[in-house]
Amino acid sequence: MVINIKNIIFVLTLLIIGTIWLCIELESDKGIKYQLSPQHATTSLPRHSQATLEQMIVQYSIDYGINYETSLRIAHCESKMGKYKTNWEGSSAYGLYQFMPRTFNAYCQGSIESDIDQIRCFTKLYKSHPSWWECS
């Protein structure tokens, strides 16, 4: 088997460029500074209306000791990150994390229609009840 040095250089160049892009993206995203390991993350995320949904999920997940990648994955799986808040399978589940109204009202504060209240409720309950979300 003949190894083509040009192909190896091309692949290595792509890997280096991709790594640099990823590092720049992580450091420059509106003040977010976090490591890929959420348990040891250092955050400086805004807690106001200018924060993105993803930033709020990351911040609250870190605050509650939840892997933020899991929180983001569940929000995307449940509602496509809030794009589809009404349950498409016909249940009465609603919102970013698809809470049933009865569950939300029993365990959470605020409005089931509020993304931030959904995030707060999810991060409060997830460690105790991870099986409530099929999208884990």
Secondary structure as a PSIPRED ss2 file (coil, helix, strand):
# PSIPRED VFORMAT (PSIPRED V4.0)

   1 M C   1.000  0.000  0.000
   2 V C   1.000  0.000  0.000
   3 I C   1.000  0.000  0.000
   4 N C   1.000  0.000  0.000
   5 I H   0.000  1.000  0.000
   6 K H   0.000  1.000  0.000
   7 N H   0.000  1.000  0.000
   8 I H   0.000  1.000  0.000
   9 I H   0.000  1.000  0.000
  10 F H   0.000  1.000  0.000
  11 V H   0.000  1.000  0.000
  12 L H   0.000  1.000  0.000
  13 T H   0.000  1.000  0.000
  14 L H   0.000  1.000  0.000
  15 L H   0.000  1.000  0.000
  16 I H   0.000  1.000  0.000
  17 I H   0.000  1.000  0.000
  18 G H   0.000  1.000  0.000
  19 T H   0.000  1.000  0.000
  20 I H   0.000  1.000  0.000
  21 W H   0.000  1.000  0.000
  22 L H   0.000  1.000  0.000
  23 C H   0.000  1.000  0.000
  24 I H   0.000  1.000  0.000
  25 E H   0.000  1.000  0.000
  26 L H   0.000  1.000  0.000
  27 E H   0.000  1.000  0.000
  28 S H   0.000  1.000  0.000
  29 D C   1.000  0.000  0.000
  30 K C   1.000  0.000  0.000
  31 G C   1.000  0.000  0.000
  32 I C   1.000  0.000  0.000
  33 K C   1.000  0.000  0.000
  34 Y C   1.000  0.000  0.000
  35 Q C   1.000  0.000  0.000
  36 L C   1.000  0.000  0.000
  37 S C   1.000  0.000  0.000
  38 P H   0.000  1.000  0.000
  39 Q H   0.000  1.000  0.000
  40 H H   0.000  1.000  0.000
  41 A C   1.000  0.000  0.000
  42 T C   1.000  0.000  0.000
  43 T C   1.000  0.000  0.000
  44 S C   1.000  0.000  0.000
  45 L C   1.000  0.000  0.000
  46 P C   1.000  0.000  0.000
  47 R C   1.000  0.000  0.000
  48 H C   1.000  0.000  0.000
  49 S C   1.000  0.000  0.000
  50 Q C   1.000  0.000  0.000
  51 A C   1.000  0.000  0.000
  52 T C   1.000  0.000  0.000
  53 L H   0.000  1.000  0.000
  54 E H   0.000  1.000  0.000
  55 Q H   0.000  1.000  0.000
  56 M H   0.000  1.000  0.000
  57 I H   0.000  1.000  0.000
  58 V H   0.000  1.000  0.000
  59 Q H   0.000  1.000  0.000
  60 Y H   0.000  1.000  0.000
  61 S H   0.000  1.000  0.000
  62 I H   0.000  1.000  0.000
  63 D H   0.000  1.000  0.000
  64 Y C   1.000  0.000  0.000
  65 G C   1.000  0.000  0.000
  66 I C   1.000  0.000  0.000
  67 N C   1.000  0.000  0.000
  68 Y H   0.000  1.000  0.000
  69 E H   0.000  1.000  0.000
  70 T H   0.000  1.000  0.000
  71 S H   0.000  1.000  0.000
  72 L H   0.000  1.000  0.000
  73 R H   0.000  1.000  0.000
  74 I H   0.000  1.000  0.000
  75 A H   0.000  1.000  0.000
  76 H H   0.000  1.000  0.000
  77 C H   0.000  1.000  0.000
  78 E H   0.000  1.000  0.000
  79 S H   0.000  1.000  0.000
  80 K C   1.000  0.000  0.000
  81 M C   1.000  0.000  0.000
  82 G C   1.000  0.000  0.000
  83 K C   1.000  0.000  0.000
  84 Y C   1.000  0.000  0.000
  85 K C   1.000  0.000  0.000
  86 T E   0.000  0.000  1.000
  87 N C   1.000  0.000  0.000
  88 W C   1.000  0.000  0.000
  89 E C   1.000  0.000  0.000
  90 G C   1.000  0.000  0.000
  91 S C   1.000  0.000  0.000
  92 S C   1.000  0.000  0.000
  93 A C   1.000  0.000  0.000
  94 Y E   0.000  0.000  1.000
  95 G C   1.000  0.000  0.000
  96 L C   1.000  0.000  0.000
  97 Y C   1.000  0.000  0.000
  98 Q C   1.000  0.000  0.000
  99 F E   0.000  0.000  1.000
 100 M C   1.000  0.000  0.000
 101 P H   0.000  1.000  0.000
 102 R H   0.000  1.000  0.000
 103 T H   0.000  1.000  0.000
 104 F H   0.000  1.000  0.000
 105 N H   0.000  1.000  0.000
 106 A H   0.000  1.000  0.000
 107 Y H   0.000  1.000  0.000
 108 C C   1.000  0.000  0.000
 109 Q C   1.000  0.000  0.000
 110 G C   1.000  0.000  0.000
 111 S C   1.000  0.000  0.000
 112 I C   1.000  0.000  0.000
 113 E C   1.000  0.000  0.000
 114 S C   1.000  0.000  0.000
 115 D H   0.000  1.000  0.000
 116 I H   0.000  1.000  0.000
 117 D H   0.000  1.000  0.000
 118 Q H   0.000  1.000  0.000
 119 I H   0.000  1.000  0.000
 120 R H   0.000  1.000  0.000
 121 C H   0.000  1.000  0.000
 122 F H   0.000  1.000  0.000
 123 T H   0.000  1.000  0.000
 124 K H   0.000  1.000  0.000
 125 L H   0.000  1.000  0.000
 126 Y C   1.000  0.000  0.000
 127 K C   1.000  0.000  0.000
 128 S C   1.000  0.000  0.000
 129 H C   1.000  0.000  0.000
 130 P H   0.000  1.000  0.000
 131 S H   0.000  1.000  0.000
 132 W H   0.000  1.000  0.000
 133 W C   1.000  0.000  0.000
 134 E C   1.000  0.000  0.000
 135 C C   1.000  0.000  0.000
 136 S C   1.000  0.000  0.000
